[in-house]
């Protein structure tokens, strides 16, 4: 019986040694886990802080965006008005240029005939038409300003 007790004690000792080694390793891993848990808690706290700051920045960013969009809208509206004014000026200038060109071409065709066939008073008619067209052009340009 003494031998049986000795064998059982040796088996228990043999089984306790790996258990002790395993418990030591487990304890070491638990310490690392606790340390990592502290780091994780710090990381979560930093993330919460960053989220809080981001949430507080959103209204400020929204306000800044609204101000910028209002300013940009004003600039775009002014640009549209200027575009319309420029289109109007361009149309008026084209119309006046066409009229002026017609007056000039009429004056050129009439002038050689008038030089040969008419009195000096009739030569002044195309010049007067041209002067009238120039005055009309100047009046239109001043009216646009």
Secondary structure, 3 states (H helix, E strand, C coil): CHHHHHHHHHHHHHHHHHHHHHHHHHHHHHHHHHHHHHHHHHHHHHHHHHHHHHHHHHHHHHHHHHHHHHHHHHHHHHHHHHHHHHHHHHHHHHHHHHHHHHHHHHHHHHHHHHHHHCCHHHHHHHHHHHHHHHHHHHHHHHHHC
